[in-house]
Amino acid sequence: MACMARLLGICAAGLAFLGGFAVADPAPTPPTKEVTIAPTGKEPVCRRSAPTGSRIAQQRCTTPGVASELSSAQREQLRRDLDEMRMRETLRDQARAVAELDAARRRSGF
């Protein structure tokens, strides 16, 4: 019986010591980042790339199919710029064709 009481005393002291540790040192925990995962969403794609002139690779993860507003706006602006360049090229080609046709008419005497 005395052995049992001694064992309980040691366990109680150990628990008090551990409990005092947890209560005495409440360190502030950094905020955790919450991530919502869609059941039908695609898995993120992670790639390691080393910037030009550096040997240290950095890992970048992107989710395919999910575009932010900024990248969507950038794609829209790029599409408009390409459409404008194509239109200018078409107009230049038409002007060149008209000039060649006029030159051919002058040479033939019409």
Helices and strands as residue ranges (DSSP letters): H 2-24, E 45-49, E 58-62, H 69-108
